[in-house]
Amino acid sequence: MSLRIQYILYILLLHFTIAGLMFYIFQDDRAYFILSELGLLISLMVSFRFYRRFNQPLTLMKYGVDAIKDEDYNVRFLRTGSESINELIDVFNTFLEKLKIERVKTQEQAYLLESIIEASPISMIMLDYDDLITSTNNAAKKIFNKKNVESEMSFFEINHPLIAPLKNMTIGQKKIISTGSTTKYNCQINSIIHLGFKRKFIMIEELTKELLENEKAAYGKVIRMMAHEVNNSMGAINSILQSVIDFAFDEEEDEYKESLIIAKERNDELALFMKNFADVIRLPPPLKERVDLRTLGQRSQMIMTQLAESEKIEISLSLPDVPVYIFCDVSQIQQVLINAIKNSIESIGNKGKITILLNQKAPQITITDNGRGISNEAKMKLFSPFFSTKPTGQGIGLIISRDILLAHKAEFELYTDGLSELTHFEISFQN
């Protein structure tokens, strides 16, 4: 029973009791009875009037509490003729105005923070207590695929190379994780209190571009310095050697002359060696044009067929019937494909098969061979500067291929399938 009903029942009971007593006392004197009943009626009216005045602040407080519960901070109470009520009204109106200002400020800050998080290049994933995804930003959706990072999905059950290393990390730990020979991520797991609960907060920053730029700047400086010194020396040495070969020997001294010719040829080989290194840092920006990817595959096969046949290796093409157009620098992409086929030939050695497969939908071109394959350890270093699995390799070809494909914003991977034991070089271009 509410306080209002209790008060009304009390007033009615009290006045009915007094009315009964008045009837008992003045039952023989009708005039006094009527006057007493009149006074009682006035008392009842005054009691209800006092009740309304006493109840007004409570009613006002109830409306204010309801407005706060409904988060309706635009409500304002009008002033009355009572100063005490007006003070309460002023307090409520001031309180609701401050709540409105704080709410707007909080919403603006939340919107600003949400916009910053969405625009951030750093991937951010919020998890609940059960490692279910509660929110992600655009960068995370790009890495893990939008369908894989929807809310209320289990983050650590996503099929992605980053998941296993992240699962083994502890809260507060930072770690650089490699998912391929060129792709590296700076990962960090923290925890925050959100809505009263402790939650995991994962941040993933892709370092590939910055690392490659720093790497190229570092080895580029060394190559330029080496090329300057070696080429200057080679030019002078070759000039002296040629003069000696032409004028300093008689016919009887052909043996010495032949040795100097061999020395000069070795110098020329060293100059070519340095030129290959210099080509890495002299790669021009791609001049893109619209080209049918089938044509590049056919040309690559024709160019490398003679070398392949000399090693009894077959090169087969699997191309769609319709054109697959991409925008690229024809000579650069041709160089990548020729280098990939040449590496396949060297990997096979003698008697084998190379397949050039073109996927129309991606568009994607894959060069597959049945050579000796690539170990997991070597796979992580394949596109590193000057790393080669060949005893006499310089590691130049894959570096140039990497830079060309990155300049074309193409995705690529070189790996050996553990089941089929075939090695694939997959290159996916943008539509």
VOLO-158751 format. One record per residue (C-alpha): x, y, z; residue in one letter. Coordinates in Angstrom, 1 decimal. Layout:
<x:X | y:Y | z:Z | type:A> $
...
END
This chain:
<x:0.0 | y:0.0 | z:0.0 | type:M> $
<x:1.4 | y:3.4 | z:-1.0 | type:S> $
<x:2.1 | y:6.2 | z:1.4 | type:L> $
<x:-0.6 | y:8.3 | z:-0.4 | type:R> $
<x:-3.4 | y:5.8 | z:0.2 | type:I> $
<x:-2.2 | y:5.3 | z:3.8 | type:Q> $
<x:-2.4 | y:9.0 | z:4.5 | type:Y> $
<x:-5.9 | y:9.4 | z:2.9 | type:I> $
<x:-7.2 | y:6.4 | z:4.9 | type:L> $
<x:-5.8 | y:7.9 | z:8.0 | type:Y> $
<x:-7.4 | y:11.3 | z:7.5 | type:I> $
<x:-10.8 | y:9.7 | z:6.6 | type:L> $
<x:-10.7 | y:7.4 | z:9.6 | type:L> $
<x:-9.7 | y:10.2 | z:11.9 | type:L> $
<x:-12.5 | y:12.5 | z:10.7 | type:H> $
<x:-15.2 | y:9.8 | z:10.7 | type:F> $
<x:-14.2 | y:8.9 | z:14.2 | type:T> $
<x:-14.5 | y:12.6 | z:15.3 | type:I> $
<x:-17.8 | y:12.9 | z:13.4 | type:A> $
<x:-19.1 | y:9.9 | z:15.4 | type:G> $
<x:-18.0 | y:11.4 | z:18.7 | type:L> $
<x:-19.6 | y:14.7 | z:17.8 | type:M> $
<x:-22.9 | y:13.0 | z:17.0 | type:F> $
<x:-22.7 | y:11.2 | z:20.4 | type:Y> $
<x:-22.0 | y:14.4 | z:22.3 | type:I> $
<x:-24.3 | y:16.8 | z:20.5 | type:F> $
<x:-27.1 | y:14.5 | z:19.5 | type:Q> $
<x:-29.5 | y:16.5 | z:21.7 | type:D> $
<x:-28.4 | y:19.8 | z:20.4 | type:D> $
<x:-28.8 | y:19.9 | z:16.7 | type:R> $
<x:-27.3 | y:23.4 | z:16.2 | type:A> $
<x:-24.0 | y:22.5 | z:17.9 | type:Y> $
<x:-23.9 | y:19.2 | z:16.0 | type:F> $
<x:-24.3 | y:21.0 | z:12.6 | type:I> $
<x:-21.6 | y:23.5 | z:13.5 | type:L> $
<x:-19.2 | y:20.8 | z:14.7 | type:S> $
<x:-19.8 | y:18.8 | z:11.5 | type:E> $
<x:-19.2 | y:22.0 | z:9.5 | type:L> $
<x:-15.9 | y:22.5 | z:11.3 | type:G> $
<x:-15.1 | y:18.9 | z:10.7 | type:L> $
<x:-15.8 | y:19.3 | z:7.0 | type:L> $
<x:-13.5 | y:22.4 | z:6.8 | type:I> $
<x:-10.8 | y:20.4 | z:8.7 | type:S> $
<x:-11.1 | y:17.6 | z:6.1 | type:L> $
<x:-10.8 | y:20.1 | z:3.3 | type:M> $
<x:-7.8 | y:21.7 | z:4.9 | type:V> $
<x:-6.2 | y:18.3 | z:5.5 | type:S> $
<x:-6.5 | y:17.4 | z:1.8 | type:F> $
<x:-5.2 | y:20.8 | z:0.8 | type:R> $
<x:-2.2 | y:20.3 | z:3.1 | type:F> $
<x:-1.8 | y:16.8 | z:1.7 | type:Y> $
<x:-1.6 | y:18.2 | z:-1.9 | type:R> $
<x:1.0 | y:20.7 | z:-0.9 | type:R> $
<x:3.0 | y:18.1 | z:1.0 | type:F> $
<x:2.6 | y:15.6 | z:-1.8 | type:N> $
<x:3.7 | y:18.1 | z:-4.6 | type:Q> $
<x:7.4 | y:17.8 | z:-3.9 | type:P> $
<x:7.1 | y:14.0 | z:-3.9 | type:L> $
<x:5.1 | y:14.0 | z:-7.2 | type:T> $
<x:7.8 | y:16.4 | z:-8.6 | type:L> $
<x:10.5 | y:14.0 | z:-7.5 | type:M> $
<x:8.7 | y:11.0 | z:-9.0 | type:K> $
<x:8.4 | y:12.8 | z:-12.4 | type:Y> $
<x:12.1 | y:13.7 | z:-12.2 | type:G> $
<x:13.1 | y:10.2 | z:-11.4 | type:V> $
<x:11.0 | y:8.8 | z:-14.2 | type:D> $
<x:12.6 | y:11.3 | z:-16.6 | type:A> $
<x:16.1 | y:10.2 | z:-15.5 | type:I> $
<x:15.1 | y:6.5 | z:-15.8 | type:K> $
<x:13.8 | y:7.2 | z:-19.3 | type:D> $
<x:17.0 | y:9.2 | z:-20.1 | type:E> $
<x:14.7 | y:12.1 | z:-21.2 | type:D> $
<x:16.9 | y:15.0 | z:-20.2 | type:Y> $
<x:14.9 | y:17.5 | z:-22.2 | type:N> $
<x:12.1 | y:17.6 | z:-19.6 | type:V> $
<x:11.8 | y:20.9 | z:-17.6 | type:R> $
<x:9.5 | y:21.7 | z:-14.7 | type:F> $
<x:7.6 | y:24.9 | z:-14.5 | type:L> $
<x:7.9 | y:27.2 | z:-11.5 | type:R> $
<x:4.9 | y:27.5 | z:-9.1 | type:T> $
<x:3.8 | y:30.0 | z:-6.5 | type:G> $
<x:5.5 | y:28.2 | z:-3.7 | type:S> $
<x:9.1 | y:29.2 | z:-3.0 | type:E> $
<x:10.0 | y:25.9 | z:-1.4 | type:S> $
<x:8.7 | y:24.0 | z:-4.5 | type:I> $
<x:10.5 | y:26.5 | z:-6.8 | type:N> $
<x:13.8 | y:25.7 | z:-5.1 | type:E> $
<x:13.2 | y:22.0 | z:-5.7 | type:L> $
<x:12.2 | y:22.7 | z:-9.3 | type:I> $
<x:15.3 | y:24.8 | z:-9.9 | type:D> $
<x:17.5 | y:22.0 | z:-8.5 | type:V> $
<x:15.9 | y:19.4 | z:-10.7 | type:F> $
<x:16.0 | y:21.6 | z:-13.8 | type:N> $
<x:19.7 | y:22.4 | z:-13.2 | type:T> $
<x:20.4 | y:18.7 | z:-12.6 | type:F> $
<x:18.7 | y:17.6 | z:-15.8 | type:L> $
<x:20.5 | y:20.3 | z:-17.8 | type:E> $
<x:23.9 | y:19.1 | z:-16.5 | type:K> $
<x:22.9 | y:15.5 | z:-17.3 | type:L> $
<x:21.9 | y:16.5 | z:-20.8 | type:K> $
<x:25.3 | y:18.3 | z:-21.4 | type:I> $
<x:27.3 | y:15.4 | z:-20.0 | type:E> $
<x:25.3 | y:13.0 | z:-22.1 | type:R> $
<x:25.9 | y:15.0 | z:-25.3 | type:V> $
<x:29.6 | y:15.3 | z:-24.4 | type:K> $
<x:29.9 | y:11.6 | z:-23.7 | type:T> $
<x:28.2 | y:10.8 | z:-27.0 | type:Q> $
<x:30.4 | y:13.1 | z:-28.9 | type:E> $
<x:33.5 | y:11.6 | z:-27.3 | type:Q> $
<x:32.3 | y:8.1 | z:-28.0 | type:A> $
<x:31.6 | y:8.9 | z:-31.6 | type:Y> $
<x:35.0 | y:10.6 | z:-32.0 | type:L> $
<x:36.7 | y:7.6 | z:-30.4 | type:L> $
<x:34.7 | y:5.2 | z:-32.6 | type:E> $
<x:35.6 | y:7.2 | z:-35.7 | type:S> $
<x:39.3 | y:7.2 | z:-34.8 | type:I> $
<x:39.3 | y:3.5 | z:-34.2 | type:I> $
<x:37.5 | y:2.8 | z:-37.5 | type:E> $
<x:39.9 | y:5.0 | z:-39.4 | type:A> $
<x:43.0 | y:3.6 | z:-37.6 | type:S> $
<x:45.4 | y:1.4 | z:-39.7 | type:P> $
<x:45.9 | y:-0.7 | z:-36.6 | type:I> $
<x:43.5 | y:-3.6 | z:-36.3 | type:S> $
<x:41.6 | y:-3.7 | z:-33.1 | type:M> $
<x:39.5 | y:-6.6 | z:-31.8 | type:I> $
<x:37.5 | y:-6.5 | z:-28.6 | type:M> $
<x:36.6 | y:-9.9 | z:-27.0 | type:L> $
<x:34.3 | y:-10.9 | z:-24.1 | type:D> $
<x:35.1 | y:-13.2 | z:-21.3 | type:Y> $
<x:34.5 | y:-16.3 | z:-23.5 | type:D> $
<x:36.8 | y:-14.9 | z:-26.3 | type:D> $
<x:33.8 | y:-14.1 | z:-28.5 | type:L> $
<x:34.1 | y:-11.0 | z:-30.7 | type:I> $
<x:32.2 | y:-8.0 | z:-29.5 | type:T> $
<x:33.6 | y:-5.3 | z:-31.9 | type:S> $
<x:36.2 | y:-4.8 | z:-34.6 | type:T> $
<x:37.4 | y:-2.0 | z:-36.8 | type:N> $
<x:37.8 | y:-1.9 | z:-40.6 | type:N> $
<x:41.5 | y:-2.8 | z:-40.4 | type:A> $
<x:40.7 | y:-6.0 | z:-38.6 | type:A> $
<x:38.0 | y:-6.9 | z:-41.1 | type:K> $
<x:40.5 | y:-6.4 | z:-43.9 | type:K> $
<x:43.1 | y:-8.8 | z:-42.3 | type:I> $
<x:40.7 | y:-11.5 | z:-41.2 | type:F> $
<x:37.9 | y:-11.1 | z:-43.8 | type:N> $
<x:34.7 | y:-9.3 | z:-42.8 | type:K> $
<x:32.7 | y:-12.6 | z:-42.5 | type:K> $
<x:35.2 | y:-14.1 | z:-40.1 | type:N> $
<x:35.1 | y:-11.2 | z:-37.5 | type:V> $
<x:31.4 | y:-10.7 | z:-37.0 | type:E> $
<x:30.1 | y:-10.1 | z:-33.5 | type:S> $
<x:29.5 | y:-13.1 | z:-31.2 | type:E> $
<x:31.9 | y:-15.3 | z:-33.2 | type:M> $
<x:34.8 | y:-17.1 | z:-31.5 | type:S> $
<x:38.0 | y:-15.2 | z:-32.4 | type:F> $
<x:40.4 | y:-18.0 | z:-31.8 | type:F> $
<x:38.5 | y:-20.4 | z:-34.1 | type:E> $
<x:39.1 | y:-18.2 | z:-37.2 | type:I> $
<x:41.1 | y:-19.8 | z:-39.9 | type:N> $
<x:44.1 | y:-17.5 | z:-40.3 | type:H> $
<x:47.9 | y:-17.8 | z:-39.8 | type:P> $
<x:47.8 | y:-15.2 | z:-37.1 | type:L> $
<x:45.4 | y:-17.0 | z:-34.8 | type:I> $
<x:47.7 | y:-19.8 | z:-33.5 | type:A> $
<x:50.5 | y:-17.4 | z:-32.4 | type:P> $
<x:47.9 | y:-15.0 | z:-30.9 | type:L> $
<x:46.3 | y:-17.8 | z:-28.9 | type:K> $
<x:49.6 | y:-18.6 | z:-27.2 | type:N> $
<x:50.2 | y:-15.0 | z:-26.2 | type:M> $
<x:49.4 | y:-13.7 | z:-22.7 | type:T> $
<x:47.8 | y:-10.4 | z:-21.6 | type:I> $
<x:50.3 | y:-7.6 | z:-21.7 | type:G> $
<x:52.7 | y:-9.4 | z:-24.2 | type:Q> $
<x:53.9 | y:-7.8 | z:-27.4 | type:K> $
<x:55.3 | y:-9.9 | z:-30.3 | type:K> $
<x:56.2 | y:-9.6 | z:-34.0 | type:I> $
<x:54.5 | y:-12.4 | z:-35.9 | type:I> $
<x:55.5 | y:-13.5 | z:-39.4 | type:S> $
<x:52.8 | y:-15.1 | z:-41.6 | type:T> $
<x:54.8 | y:-15.4 | z:-44.7 | type:G> $
<x:58.2 | y:-14.4 | z:-46.2 | type:S> $
<x:57.2 | y:-10.8 | z:-46.6 | type:T> $
<x:54.2 | y:-10.3 | z:-44.2 | type:T> $
<x:54.9 | y:-9.3 | z:-40.6 | type:K> $
<x:52.6 | y:-8.0 | z:-37.8 | type:Y> $
<x:53.3 | y:-6.3 | z:-34.5 | type:N> $
<x:50.7 | y:-7.9 | z:-32.1 | type:C> $
<x:49.7 | y:-6.9 | z:-28.6 | type:Q> $
<x:47.1 | y:-8.3 | z:-26.2 | type:I> $
<x:45.8 | y:-6.2 | z:-23.3 | type:N> $
<x:42.8 | y:-6.2 | z:-21.1 | type:S> $
<x:40.4 | y:-3.4 | z:-20.2 | type:I> $
<x:37.3 | y:-3.0 | z:-18.0 | type:I> $
<x:34.3 | y:-2.4 | z:-20.2 | type:H> $
<x:30.8 | y:-2.1 | z:-18.7 | type:L> $
<x:32.1 | y:-3.6 | z:-15.5 | type:G> $
<x:33.7 | y:-6.6 | z:-17.0 | type:F> $
<x:37.3 | y:-7.5 | z:-17.9 | type:K> $
<x:37.8 | y:-8.0 | z:-21.6 | type:R> $
<x:40.7 | y:-8.9 | z:-23.9 | type:K> $
<x:41.7 | y:-6.2 | z:-26.4 | type:F> $
<x:43.9 | y:-7.2 | z:-29.3 | type:I> $
<x:45.9 | y:-4.7 | z:-31.4 | type:M> $
<x:47.6 | y:-5.8 | z:-34.7 | type:I> $
<x:49.8 | y:-3.5 | z:-36.7 | type:E> $
<x:51.0 | y:-4.6 | z:-40.1 | type:E> $
<x:54.7 | y:-3.8 | z:-40.4 | type:L> $
<x:55.3 | y:-5.2 | z:-43.9 | type:T> $
<x:55.5 | y:-1.9 | z:-45.8 | type:K> $
<x:57.6 | y:-0.1 | z:-43.2 | type:E> $
<x:60.0 | y:-3.0 | z:-42.8 | type:L> $
<x:60.5 | y:-3.4 | z:-46.6 | type:L> $
<x:61.1 | y:0.3 | z:-47.0 | type:E> $
<x:63.7 | y:0.4 | z:-44.2 | type:N> $
<x:65.2 | y:-2.8 | z:-45.5 | type:E> $
<x:65.5 | y:-1.5 | z:-49.0 | type:K> $
<x:67.0 | y:1.8 | z:-47.8 | type:A> $
<x:69.6 | y:-0.1 | z:-45.8 | type:A> $
<x:70.8 | y:-2.5 | z:-48.5 | type:Y> $
<x:70.4 | y:0.1 | z:-51.2 | type:G> $
<x:73.0 | y:2.3 | z:-49.6 | type:K> $
<x:75.4 | y:-0.6 | z:-49.3 | type:V> $
<x:74.8 | y:-1.6 | z:-52.9 | type:I> $
<x:75.4 | y:2.0 | z:-54.3 | type:R> $
<x:78.6 | y:2.3 | z:-52.3 | type:M> $
<x:79.8 | y:-1.2 | z:-53.5 | type:M> $
<x:78.9 | y:-0.5 | z:-57.1 | type:A> $
<x:80.6 | y:2.8 | z:-57.1 | type:H> $
<x:83.9 | y:1.4 | z:-55.8 | type:E> $
<x:83.8 | y:-1.8 | z:-57.8 | type:V> $
<x:82.8 | y:-0.3 | z:-61.1 | type:N> $
<x:85.4 | y:2.5 | z:-60.9 | type:N> $
<x:88.1 | y:-0.1 | z:-60.1 | type:S> $
<x:86.9 | y:-2.6 | z:-62.8 | type:M> $
<x:87.0 | y:0.1 | z:-65.5 | type:G> $
<x:90.6 | y:1.0 | z:-64.8 | type:A> $
<x:91.7 | y:-2.6 | z:-64.3 | type:I> $
<x:90.1 | y:-3.8 | z:-67.6 | type:N> $
<x:91.6 | y:-0.9 | z:-69.5 | type:S> $
<x:95.1 | y:-1.8 | z:-68.2 | type:I> $
<x:94.5 | y:-5.5 | z:-68.9 | type:L> $
<x:93.3 | y:-4.9 | z:-72.5 | type:Q> $
<x:96.4 | y:-2.7 | z:-73.2 | type:S> $
<x:98.7 | y:-5.4 | z:-71.9 | type:V> $
<x:96.9 | y:-8.1 | z:-73.9 | type:I> $
<x:97.1 | y:-6.0 | z:-77.1 | type:D> $
<x:100.7 | y:-4.7 | z:-76.9 | type:F> $
<x:102.8 | y:-6.3 | z:-74.2 | type:A> $
<x:103.2 | y:-9.9 | z:-75.4 | type:F> $
<x:104.9 | y:-11.7 | z:-78.2 | type:D> $
<x:103.5 | y:-14.7 | z:-79.9 | type:E> $
<x:105.6 | y:-17.0 | z:-77.7 | type:E> $
<x:104.0 | y:-15.6 | z:-74.6 | type:E> $
<x:100.5 | y:-16.7 | z:-75.5 | type:D> $
<x:100.1 | y:-18.6 | z:-72.2 | type:E> $
<x:100.4 | y:-15.3 | z:-70.2 | type:Y> $
<x:98.1 | y:-13.6 | z:-72.6 | type:K> $
<x:95.5 | y:-16.2 | z:-72.2 | type:E> $
<x:95.6 | y:-15.9 | z:-68.4 | type:S> $
<x:95.1 | y:-12.1 | z:-68.7 | type:L> $
<x:92.1 | y:-12.7 | z:-71.0 | type:I> $
<x:90.6 | y:-15.1 | z:-68.4 | type:I> $
<x:91.2 | y:-12.4 | z:-65.7 | type:A> $
<x:89.5 | y:-9.8 | z:-67.8 | type:K> $
<x:86.5 | y:-12.0 | z:-68.4 | type:E> $
<x:86.3 | y:-12.6 | z:-64.6 | type:R> $
<x:86.3 | y:-8.9 | z:-64.1 | type:N> $
<x:83.4 | y:-8.6 | z:-66.6 | type:D> $
<x:81.5 | y:-11.3 | z:-64.7 | type:E> $
<x:82.1 | y:-9.3 | z:-61.4 | type:L> $
<x:80.8 | y:-6.2 | z:-63.2 | type:A> $
<x:77.7 | y:-8.1 | z:-64.2 | type:L> $
<x:77.4 | y:-9.4 | z:-60.7 | type:F> $
<x:77.3 | y:-5.8 | z:-59.4 | type:M> $
<x:74.9 | y:-4.8 | z:-62.1 | type:K> $
<x:72.4 | y:-7.4 | z:-60.9 | type:N> $
<x:72.6 | y:-6.0 | z:-57.4 | type:F> $
<x:72.2 | y:-2.4 | z:-58.7 | type:A> $
<x:69.1 | y:-3.5 | z:-60.6 | type:D> $
<x:67.3 | y:-4.1 | z:-57.3 | type:V> $
<x:67.4 | y:-0.5 | z:-56.3 | type:I> $
<x:67.0 | y:0.9 | z:-59.8 | type:R> $
<x:63.6 | y:-0.6 | z:-60.4 | type:L> $
<x:61.4 | y:2.1 | z:-62.1 | type:P> $
<x:57.8 | y:2.7 | z:-61.2 | type:P> $
<x:55.4 | y:0.5 | z:-63.3 | type:P> $
<x:54.0 | y:2.0 | z:-66.4 | type:L> $
<x:50.6 | y:0.2 | z:-66.4 | type:K> $
<x:48.5 | y:-0.7 | z:-69.4 | type:E> $
<x:45.5 | y:-3.0 | z:-70.0 | type:R> $
<x:46.8 | y:-6.4 | z:-71.1 | type:V> $
<x:45.4 | y:-9.9 | z:-71.4 | type:D> $
<x:47.1 | y:-12.1 | z:-68.7 | type:L> $
<x:46.8 | y:-15.1 | z:-71.1 | type:R> $
<x:49.2 | y:-13.3 | z:-73.5 | type:T> $
<x:51.9 | y:-12.9 | z:-70.8 | type:L> $
<x:51.5 | y:-16.6 | z:-69.9 | type:G> $
<x:51.9 | y:-17.7 | z:-73.5 | type:Q> $
<x:55.0 | y:-15.5 | z:-74.1 | type:R> $
<x:56.6 | y:-16.7 | z:-70.9 | type:S> $
<x:56.2 | y:-20.3 | z:-72.0 | type:Q> $
<x:57.6 | y:-19.6 | z:-75.5 | type:M> $
<x:60.7 | y:-17.8 | z:-74.1 | type:I> $
<x:61.5 | y:-20.6 | z:-71.6 | type:M> $
<x:60.6 | y:-23.6 | z:-73.7 | type:T> $
<x:64.1 | y:-24.1 | z:-75.3 | type:Q> $
<x:65.8 | y:-24.0 | z:-71.9 | type:L> $
<x:63.2 | y:-26.3 | z:-70.4 | type:A> $
<x:63.5 | y:-28.8 | z:-73.3 | type:E> $
<x:67.3 | y:-28.9 | z:-72.9 | type:S> $
<x:66.6 | y:-30.3 | z:-69.4 | type:E> $
<x:63.8 | y:-32.6 | z:-70.6 | type:K> $
<x:61.2 | y:-30.5 | z:-68.7 | type:I> $
<x:57.7 | y:-29.9 | z:-70.0 | type:E> $
<x:55.9 | y:-26.6 | z:-69.7 | type:I> $
<x:52.1 | y:-26.8 | z:-70.1 | type:S> $
<x:49.5 | y:-24.0 | z:-70.2 | type:L> $
<x:46.0 | y:-24.1 | z:-68.7 | type:S> $
<x:44.3 | y:-20.9 | z:-69.8 | type:L> $
<x:40.6 | y:-19.9 | z:-69.9 | type:P> $
<x:38.8 | y:-19.3 | z:-73.2 | type:D> $
<x:38.0 | y:-15.7 | z:-72.5 | type:V> $
<x:40.5 | y:-12.8 | z:-71.9 | type:P> $
<x:41.6 | y:-12.0 | z:-68.4 | type:V> $
<x:42.5 | y:-8.3 | z:-68.4 | type:Y> $
<x:44.7 | y:-6.6 | z:-65.8 | type:I> $
<x:46.5 | y:-3.3 | z:-65.6 | type:F> $
<x:50.2 | y:-3.8 | z:-65.3 | type:C> $
<x:53.7 | y:-3.0 | z:-66.6 | type:D> $
<x:54.0 | y:-5.7 | z:-69.2 | type:V> $
<x:57.8 | y:-5.9 | z:-69.2 | type:S> $
<x:58.0 | y:-6.1 | z:-65.4 | type:Q> $
<x:55.3 | y:-8.7 | z:-65.0 | type:I> $
<x:56.9 | y:-10.7 | z:-67.8 | type:Q> $
<x:60.2 | y:-10.6 | z:-65.9 | type:Q> $
<x:58.5 | y:-11.9 | z:-62.8 | type:V> $
<x:56.9 | y:-14.9 | z:-64.7 | type:L> $
<x:60.1 | y:-15.7 | z:-66.6 | type:I> $
<x:62.1 | y:-15.6 | z:-63.3 | type:N> $
<x:59.5 | y:-17.9 | z:-61.7 | type:A> $
<x:59.7 | y:-20.4 | z:-64.5 | type:I> $
<x:63.5 | y:-20.3 | z:-64.5 | type:K> $
<x:63.5 | y:-21.0 | z:-60.7 | type:N> $
<x:61.2 | y:-24.0 | z:-61.4 | type:S> $
<x:63.5 | y:-25.3 | z:-64.0 | type:I> $
<x:66.5 | y:-25.0 | z:-61.7 | type:E> $
<x:64.5 | y:-26.6 | z:-58.9 | type:S> $
<x:63.6 | y:-29.6 | z:-61.0 | type:I> $
<x:67.0 | y:-30.1 | z:-62.5 | type:G> $
<x:66.2 | y:-32.8 | z:-65.0 | type:N> $
<x:63.0 | y:-34.4 | z:-66.2 | type:K> $
<x:59.9 | y:-32.8 | z:-64.7 | type:G> $
<x:56.8 | y:-30.7 | z:-65.4 | type:K> $
<x:55.9 | y:-27.1 | z:-65.0 | type:I> $
<x:52.3 | y:-25.9 | z:-65.2 | type:T> $
<x:51.1 | y:-22.4 | z:-65.8 | type:I> $
<x:47.5 | y:-22.1 | z:-64.6 | type:L> $
<x:45.4 | y:-19.0 | z:-65.0 | type:L> $
<x:42.3 | y:-18.4 | z:-62.9 | type:N> $
<x:39.9 | y:-16.1 | z:-64.6 | type:Q> $
<x:37.9 | y:-15.1 | z:-61.5 | type:K> $
<x:40.7 | y:-13.8 | z:-59.2 | type:A> $
<x:42.5 | y:-13.0 | z:-61.6 | type:P> $
<x:45.3 | y:-15.2 | z:-60.5 | type:Q> $
<x:48.2 | y:-17.0 | z:-62.3 | type:I> $
<x:50.0 | y:-19.9 | z:-60.6 | type:T> $
<x:53.2 | y:-21.5 | z:-61.7 | type:I> $
<x:53.5 | y:-25.1 | z:-60.4 | type:T> $
<x:56.5 | y:-27.5 | z:-60.6 | type:D> $
<x:57.4 | y:-30.9 | z:-59.2 | type:N> $
<x:60.9 | y:-29.9 | z:-58.2 | type:G> $
<x:62.7 | y:-30.5 | z:-54.9 | type:R> $
<x:60.3 | y:-28.2 | z:-53.0 | type:G> $
<x:60.8 | y:-25.5 | z:-50.3 | type:I> $
<x:61.2 | y:-26.2 | z:-46.6 | type:S> $
<x:59.2 | y:-24.3 | z:-44.0 | type:N> $
<x:62.4 | y:-22.6 | z:-42.8 | type:E> $
<x:63.4 | y:-21.5 | z:-46.2 | type:A> $
<x:59.8 | y:-20.3 | z:-47.0 | type:K> $
<x:60.1 | y:-17.6 | z:-44.3 | type:M> $
<x:63.3 | y:-16.3 | z:-45.8 | type:K> $
<x:62.5 | y:-16.6 | z:-49.6 | type:L> $
<x:61.9 | y:-12.9 | z:-50.3 | type:F> $
<x:64.5 | y:-11.6 | z:-47.8 | type:S> $
<x:67.5 | y:-9.7 | z:-49.3 | type:P> $
<x:70.0 | y:-11.9 | z:-51.0 | type:F> $
<x:68.7 | y:-15.2 | z:-49.6 | type:F> $
<x:68.9 | y:-18.1 | z:-52.0 | type:S> $
<x:68.5 | y:-21.8 | z:-51.8 | type:T> $
<x:70.9 | y:-22.3 | z:-54.7 | type:K> $
<x:74.6 | y:-22.7 | z:-53.9 | type:P> $
<x:75.6 | y:-20.0 | z:-56.4 | type:T> $
<x:72.4 | y:-17.9 | z:-56.2 | type:G> $
<x:72.5 | y:-14.2 | z:-55.4 | type:Q> $
<x:68.9 | y:-14.0 | z:-54.1 | type:G> $
<x:68.3 | y:-11.2 | z:-56.7 | type:I> $
<x:65.5 | y:-12.6 | z:-58.7 | type:G> $
<x:63.0 | y:-13.0 | z:-55.9 | type:L> $
<x:63.8 | y:-9.6 | z:-54.5 | type:I> $
<x:63.1 | y:-8.0 | z:-57.9 | type:I> $
<x:60.0 | y:-10.0 | z:-58.3 | type:S> $
<x:58.8 | y:-9.0 | z:-54.8 | type:R> $
<x:59.3 | y:-5.3 | z:-55.4 | type:D> $
<x:57.6 | y:-5.5 | z:-58.8 | type:I> $
<x:54.5 | y:-7.3 | z:-57.4 | type:L> $
<x:54.3 | y:-5.0 | z:-54.4 | type:L> $
<x:54.4 | y:-2.0 | z:-56.8 | type:A> $
<x:51.5 | y:-3.6 | z:-58.6 | type:H> $
<x:49.7 | y:-4.2 | z:-55.3 | type:K> $
<x:49.5 | y:-7.9 | z:-56.1 | type:A> $
<x:49.3 | y:-10.6 | z:-53.5 | type:E> $
<x:51.7 | y:-13.5 | z:-53.9 | type:F> $
<x:53.0 | y:-16.6 | z:-52.2 | type:E> $
<x:55.6 | y:-19.2 | z:-52.9 | type:L> $
<x:55.2 | y:-22.5 | z:-51.1 | type:Y> $
<x:55.3 | y:-26.3 | z:-51.3 | type:T> $
<x:52.1 | y:-28.2 | z:-50.7 | type:D> $
<x:52.8 | y:-30.9 | z:-48.1 | type:G> $
<x:50.3 | y:-33.3 | z:-49.6 | type:L> $
<x:51.0 | y:-33.1 | z:-53.3 | type:S> $
<x:54.7 | y:-32.1 | z:-52.8 | type:E> $
<x:54.2 | y:-29.6 | z:-55.6 | type:L> $
<x:55.6 | y:-26.1 | z:-55.4 | type:T> $
<x:53.3 | y:-23.2 | z:-56.3 | type:H> $
<x:54.0 | y:-19.6 | z:-57.0 | type:F> $
<x:50.6 | y:-17.9 | z:-56.8 | type:E> $
<x:50.2 | y:-14.3 | z:-57.9 | type:I> $
<x:46.8 | y:-12.6 | z:-57.5 | type:S> $
<x:46.2 | y:-9.2 | z:-59.2 | type:F> $
<x:43.6 | y:-6.6 | z:-58.5 | type:Q> $
<x:40.5 | y:-6.5 | z:-60.7 | type:N> $
END
